[in-house]
Amino acid sequence: QVQLVESGGGLVQAGGSLRLSCAASGRTFSRYVMGWFRQAPGEERAFVACITGSGRSTLYGDSVKGRFTISRDNAKNTVYLQMNSLKPEDTAVYYCAARDGYISARYYSRDEYDSWGQGTQVTVSS
């Protein structure tokens, strides 16, 4: 497993932007599919985005398409989530996740990921 630490959360007004970072331990970061999930109070943890080990392929949840961008820097063992045009409904704890190996057909399921960070709070005010 890989150790993950998120940062970059905070309070922002609707329409604003934030960039989340997730730093990973270990020397084999590029072999991991990396994902972002989020969980609002009283709700299930939901898929946001994921990116392949090479960074060449990305997938997004419907609610964030066109507003959020996932990227990674394998030299820095870090994955990012750029969030633009934020809405109050984006308010949640955001979690970074890692899956060792190929991207699965169920990439949107939390069960497909082996390692998780502790989460970072994002609050969007109206």
TILUM-163596 format. One line per field, with one value per atom (N, C-alpha, C): x, z, y; residue number from 1; atom name. Coordinates in Angstrom, 1 decimal. Each point is the difference from the previous one (the first is absolute). Last residue first. Layout:
X: [X  ...];
Z: [Z  ...];
Y: [Y  ...];
miza: [NUM  ...];
mivo: [CA  ...];
***
This chain:
X: [-22.4  -0.9  0.0  4.0  -1.1  -0.8  3.3  -0.4  -1.2  4.2  -1.3  -0.2  3.2  -0.2  -1.4  4.0  -1.3  0.0  2.9  0.1  -1.3  2.4  -1.0  0.3  2.6  -0.8  -1.2  2.2  0.5  -1.0  0.7  -0.8  0.8  0.4  0.5  -0.8  -1.1  0.7  0.4  -4.2  1.2  0.6  -4.2  1.1  1.3  -4.3  0.5  1.2  -2.7  1.0  0.7  -2.2  -0.3  1.1  0.0  -0.8  -0.3  2.2  0.9  -0.7  -0.8  -0.8  0.8  1.9  -1.3  -0.9  5.3  -1.0  -1.3  5.6  -1.3  -1.1  5.0  -0.8  -1.3  3.9  -0.2  -0.8  -0.4  1.2  -0.3  -2.5  -0.2  1.2  -1.8  1.0  -0.4  -2.1  0.1  0.9  -2.0  0.9  0.0  -3.9  1.0  0.7  -3.3  0.5  1.2  -4.8  1.4  0.5  -3.7  0.2  1.4  -3.3  0.5  0.0  -1.7  1.3  0.6  -4.1  -0.2  1.3  -0.2  -0.3  -0.1  2.9  -1.4  -0.1  4.2  -0.5  -1.4  3.5  -1.4  -0.7  4.6  -0.5  -1.5  4.5  -1.4  -0.4  4.2  -0.3  -1.5  3.5  -1.4  -0.2  4.5  -0.7  -1.4  4.7  -1.2  -0.8  5.4  -1.1  -1.1  5.0  -0.9  -1.3  3.7  -0.3  -0.9  1.2  1.3  -0.1  -3.9  0.7  1.3  -4.5  1.4  0.8  -5.5  1.0  1.4  -5.8  1.3  0.9  -5.6  0.9  1.3  -4.4  1.0  1.0  -5.4  1.1  1.0  -3.9  0.3  1.3  -2.1  0.1  0.4  -2.1  0.5  0.0  -1.8  1.2  0.6  -3.9  -0.3  1.2  0.1  -0.8  -0.2  4.5  -1.4  -0.8  4.7  -0.6  -1.5  5.4  -1.5  -0.6  5.0  -0.8  -1.5  5.5  -1.5  -0.6  4.7  -0.5  -1.5  3.3  -0.6  -0.7  2.3  0.8  -0.6  -2.2  1.4  0.8  -5.3  0.9  1.4  -4.6  1.0  0.9  -5.2  1.2  0.9  -4.6  0.8  1.1  -4.1  0.2  0.8  -3.3  1.1  0.0  -2.1  -0.3  1.2  -2.2  1.2  -0.1  -4.5  1.1  1.2  -3.2  0.0  1.1  -0.9  -1.2  -0.1  3.3  -0.7  -1.2  3.7  -0.8  -0.6  4.3  -1.1  -0.6  3.5  -0.4  -1.2  4.7  -1.4  -0.4  4.2  -0.6  -1.4  4.7  -1.4  -0.3  4.1  -0.3  -1.4  3.4  -1.1  -0.4  5.0  -1.3  -1.0  4.8  -0.7  -1.5  3.4  -0.5  -0.8  2.4  -1.3  -0.6  3.9  -0.7  -1.3  3.1  0.8  -0.7  -1.8  0.5  0.6  -4.1  1.3  0.5  -3.4  0.1  1.4  -3.6  1.4  0.0  -3.7  0.1  1.4  -3.2  1.1  0.0  -3.6  0.4  1.2  -2.3  0.8  0.3  -4.1  1.0  0.8  -3.8  0.8  0.9  -5.1  1.4  0.7  -4.8  0.6  1.6  -2.7  -0.5  0.6  2.9  -1.3  -0.4  3.3  0.0  -1.4  3.5  -1.3  0.1  3.1  -0.3  -1.4  4.5  -1.4  -0.2  4.3  -0.6  -1.4  2.8  0.1  -0.7  1.1  -0.7  0.3  2.5  -0.3  -0.6  1.3  -0.5  -0.3  2.9  -0.5  -0.4  0.1  0.6  -0.6  0.5  -0.8  0.9];
Z: [-0.4  -1.0  0.1  1.3  0.5  -1.1  0.9  -1.0  0.5  1.9  0.3  -1.0  1.0  -0.9  0.3  2.6  -0.1  -1.0  0.3  0.2  -0.3  1.1  -0.5  0.3  0.5  1.2  -0.4  -3.6  0.9  1.1  -2.7  0.2  0.8  -3.1  1.0  -0.1  -2.9  1.1  1.2  -4.0  0.4  1.3  -2.3  -0.9  0.4  2.2  0.3  -0.9  -0.4  1.0  0.3  -4.8  1.3  0.9  -4.6  0.7  1.4  -3.5  0.5  0.9  -2.4  1.1  0.7  -3.5  -0.6  1.0  0.7  -0.1  -0.6  -0.3  0.4  -0.3  1.4  -1.1  0.5  3.6  -1.3  -0.9  5.2  -0.6  -1.3  2.5  -0.4  -0.7  3.6  -1.0  -0.2  1.9  0.1  -1.1  3.0  -1.1  0.2  1.6  0.3  -1.2  2.3  -1.2  0.4  2.3  0.3  -1.3  -0.5  0.4  0.5  -3.3  1.4  0.5  -4.2  -0.1  1.5  -1.1  0.1  -0.2  -0.4  1.4  0.1  -4.0  0.4  1.5  -3.8  1.1  0.4  -3.8  0.0  1.1  -0.7  -0.4  0.0  1.8  0.1  -0.4  -0.3  -0.2  -0.1  2.0  -0.5  0.0  0.1  0.3  -0.5  1.6  -0.9  0.5  0.6  0.4  -1.1  0.4  0.7  0.5  -2.8  1.4  0.8  -4.5  0.5  1.5  -2.7  0.5  0.6  -0.6  -0.3  0.6  -1.7  0.9  -0.5  -0.3  -0.6  1.0  -1.0  0.7  -0.8  0.2  -0.8  0.9  -0.2  0.7  -1.0  -1.7  1.1  0.7  -3.6  -0.5  1.0  1.9  -1.4  -0.4  4.2  0.0  -1.4  1.1  0.7  -0.1  -1.7  -0.8  0.6  0.9  0.3  -0.7  -2.1  1.0  0.3  -2.1  0.0  1.1  -3.3  1.2  -0.2  -2.1  -0.1  1.3  -0.8  -1.4  0.0  3.7  -0.1  -1.3  2.0  -0.9  -0.1  2.7  0.5  -0.9  -0.1  -0.1  0.4  1.9  -1.0  0.0  1.9  0.1  -1.2  3.1  -1.2  0.3  2.7  -0.6  -1.3  3.5  -0.9  -0.6  5.0  -1.5  -0.8  5.2  -0.7  -1.5  3.0  -0.3  -0.7  3.5  -1.4  -0.1  3.8  -0.2  -1.3  0.2  1.1  -0.3  -3.8  0.7  1.3  -3.3  0.9  0.7  -4.5  1.0  0.7  -3.3  0.4  0.9  -3.8  1.0  0.2  -1.9  -0.1  1.1  -3.0  1.1  -0.2  -1.6  -0.4  1.3  -0.5  0.6  -0.8  -0.8  -0.3  0.5  0.6  -1.3  -0.4  4.3  -0.2  -1.3  2.7  -1.2  -0.3  3.8  -1.2  -1.3  5.3  -0.8  -1.3  2.6  0.4  -1.0  -0.9  0.3  0.4  -0.2  -0.1  0.4  -1.9  0.7  -0.2  -0.6  -0.3  0.9  -2.1  1.0  -0.4  -1.2  -0.5  1.2  -1.4  1.0  -0.7  -1.1  -0.3  1.2  -1.0  0.2  -0.4  0.1  -1.2  0.1  4.5  -1.2  -1.2  4.4  -0.5  -1.3  4.0  -1.2  -0.4  3.9  -0.2  -1.2  0.7  0.7  -0.3  -1.4  0.2  0.7  -1.1  -0.9  0.2  0.8  0.5  -1.0  1.5  -0.8  0.6  -0.1  0.9  -0.9  0.1  -0.7  1.0  -0.8  1.0  -0.8  -1.8  0.0  1.0  -0.6  0.0  0.0];
Y: [30.1  0.6  1.5  -3.8  0.9  0.6  -4.5  1.0  0.8  -3.6  0.7  1.1  -4.7  1.1  0.5  -3.3  0.6  1.1  -4.7  1.4  0.7  -5.4  1.0  1.4  -4.3  0.3  1.0  -3.6  1.0  0.3  -4.8  1.2  1.0  -5.0  0.9  1.3  -3.7  -0.7  0.9  -0.2  0.7  -0.6  -1.2  -0.3  0.6  0.6  -1.3  -0.3  4.0  0.1  -1.4  1.4  -0.6  0.1  1.4  0.9  -0.5  -2.5  1.1  0.9  -4.5  0.6  1.1  -2.5  0.5  0.6  0.3  -1.0  0.6  1.0  0.6  -1.0  -1.6  0.6  0.6  -0.5  -0.7  0.7  0.8  -0.6  -0.7  4.2  -1.3  -0.5  4.3  -0.6  -1.5  5.3  -1.5  -0.5  4.7  -0.5  -1.5  3.7  -1.1  -0.3  4.1  -0.5  -1.0  2.3  -0.5  -0.7  3.9  -1.4  -0.2  3.5  -0.1  -1.4  1.7  -0.6  -0.2  2.3  -1.5  -0.7  4.8  -0.5  -1.5  1.8  0.1  -0.4  1.6  -0.8  0.5  0.8  0.2  -0.8  -2.0  1.3  0.1  -3.2  0.1  1.5  -4.0  1.4  0.2  -3.8  0.2  1.5  -3.7  1.3  -0.1  -3.3  0.2  1.2  -2.1  0.8  0.0  -1.4  -0.9  0.7  1.8  0.5  -0.9  -1.0  0.3  0.5  -0.9  -1.2  0.2  2.9  0.2  -1.2  1.2  -0.6  0.4  1.3  -0.2  -0.6  1.6  -0.8  -0.1  3.5  -0.6  -0.8  2.5  -0.5  -0.6  1.9  1.0  -0.5  -2.5  1.3  1.1  -4.4  0.1  1.5  -1.9  0.9  0.1  -2.8  1.3  1.0  -4.6  0.9  1.4  -2.9  -0.2  1.1  -1.8  0.9  -0.4  -1.6  -0.2  0.9  -0.8  0.5  -0.3  -1.1  -0.2  0.5  0.3  0.2  -0.1  -0.7  1.3  0.2  -3.9  0.8  1.4  -3.2  0.1  0.9  0.8  -1.1  0.3  2.3  0.2  -1.3  2.2  -0.9  0.2  2.3  -0.1  -1.0  0.5  1.4  -0.2  -3.3  0.2  1.4  -1.2  0.0  0.2  -1.7  0.6  -0.2  0.6  -1.0  0.7  2.7  -0.6  -1.0  3.0  -0.8  -0.7  4.0  -0.5  -0.8  0.1  1.0  -0.6  -1.4  -0.5  1.2  -1.7  1.0  -0.5  -1.5  -0.2  1.1  -1.3  0.9  -0.4  -2.8  0.5  1.0  -3.1  0.9  0.6  -4.4  0.8  0.8  -2.1  0.1  0.9  -0.9  -1.2  0.1  3.5  -0.1  -1.2  0.7  0.8  -0.2  -2.0  -0.6  0.7  0.7  0.3  -0.5  1.9  -1.1  0.4  2.7  -0.5  -1.1  4.4  -1.4  -0.4  4.6  -0.5  -1.5  3.8  -1.3  -0.5  4.9  -0.8  -1.3  4.2  -1.0  -0.7  5.0  -1.2  -0.9  3.9  -0.5  -1.1  4.5  -1.2  -0.4  2.9  0.1  -1.4  0.9  0.6  0.0  0.1  -0.6  0.7  0.3  0.4  -0.7  -2.1  0.9  0.3  -2.7  0.7  0.9  -4.6  1.2  0.6  -3.9  0.3  1.3  -2.2  1.0  0.3  -4.8  1.3  0.9  -5.7  1.1  1.3  -5.1  1.2  1.1  -5.8  1.2  1.1  -5.1  1.0  1.3  -5.4  1.3  1.0  -5.8  1.2  1.3];
miza: [126  126  126  125  125  125  124  124  124  123  123  123  122  122  122  121  121  121  120  120  120  119  119  119  118  118  118  117  117  117  116  116  116  115  115  115  114  114  114  113  113  113  112  112  112  111  111  111  110  110  110  109  109  109  108  108  108  107  107  107  106  106  106  105  105  105  104  104  104  103  103  103  102  102  102  101  101  101  100  100  100  99  99  99  98  98  98  97  97  97  96  96  96  95  95  95  94  94  94  93  93  93  92  92  92  91  91  91  90  90  90  89  89  89  88  88  88  87  87  87  86  86  86  85  85  85  84  84  84  83  83  83  82  82  82  81  81  81  80  80  80  79  79  79  78  78  78  77  77  77  76  76  76  75  75  75  74  74  74  73  73  73  72  72  72  71  71  71  70  70  70  69  69  69  68  68  68  67  67  67  66  66  66  65  65  65  64  64  64  63  63  63  62  62  62  61  61  61  60  60  60  59  59  59  58  58  58  57  57  57  56  56  56  55  55  55  54  54  54  53  53  53  52  52  52  51  51  51  50  50  50  49  49  49  48  48  48  47  47  47  46  46  46  45  45  45  44  44  44  43  43  43  42  42  42  41  41  41  40  40  40  39  39  39  38  38  38  37  37  37  36  36  36  35  35  35  34  34  34  33  33  33  32  32  32  31  31  31  30  30  30  29  29  29  28  28  28  27  27  27  26  26  26  25  25  25  24  24  24  23  23  23  22  22  22  21  21  21  20  20  20  19  19  19  18  18  18  17  17  17  16  16  16  15  15  15  14  14  14  13  13  13  12  12  12  11  11  11  10  10  10  9  9  9  8  8  8  7  7  7  6  6  6  5  5  5  4  4  4  3  3  3  2  2  2  1  1  1];
mivo: [N  CA  C  N  CA  C  N  CA  C  N  CA  C  N  CA  C  N  CA  C  N  CA  C  N  CA  C  N  CA  C  N  CA  C  N  CA  C  N  CA  C  N  CA  C  N  CA  C  N  CA  C  N  CA  C  N  CA  C  N  CA  C  N  CA  C  N  CA  C  N  CA  C  N  CA  C  N  CA  C  N  CA  C  N  CA  C  N  CA  C  N  CA  C  N  CA  C  N  CA  C  N  CA  C  N  CA  C  N  CA  C  N  CA  C  N  CA  C  N  CA  C  N  CA  C  N  CA  C  N  CA  C  N  CA  C  N  CA  C  N  CA  C  N  CA  C  N  CA  C  N  CA  C  N  CA  C  N  CA  C  N  CA  C  N  CA  C  N  CA  C  N  CA  C  N  CA  C  N  CA  C  N  CA  C  N  CA  C  N  CA  C  N  CA  C  N  CA  C  N  CA  C  N  CA  C  N  CA  C  N  CA  C  N  CA  C  N  CA  C  N  CA  C  N  CA  C  N  CA  C  N  CA  C  N  CA  C  N  CA  C  N  CA  C  N  CA  C  N  CA  C  N  CA  C  N  CA  C  N  CA  C  N  CA  C  N  CA  C  N  CA  C  N  CA  C  N  CA  C  N  CA  C  N  CA  C  N  CA  C  N  CA  C  N  CA  C  N  CA  C  N  CA  C  N  CA  C  N  CA  C  N  CA  C  N  CA  C  N  CA  C  N  CA  C  N  CA  C  N  CA  C  N  CA  C  N  CA  C  N  CA  C  N  CA  C  N  CA  C  N  CA  C  N  CA  C  N  CA  C  N  CA  C  N  CA  C  N  CA  C  N  CA  C  N  CA  C  N  CA  C  N  CA  C  N  CA  C  N  CA  C  N  CA  C  N  CA  C  N  CA  C  N  CA  C  N  CA  C  N  CA  C  N  CA  C  N  CA  C  N  CA  C  N  CA  C  N  CA  C  N  CA  C  N  CA  C  N  CA  C];
***
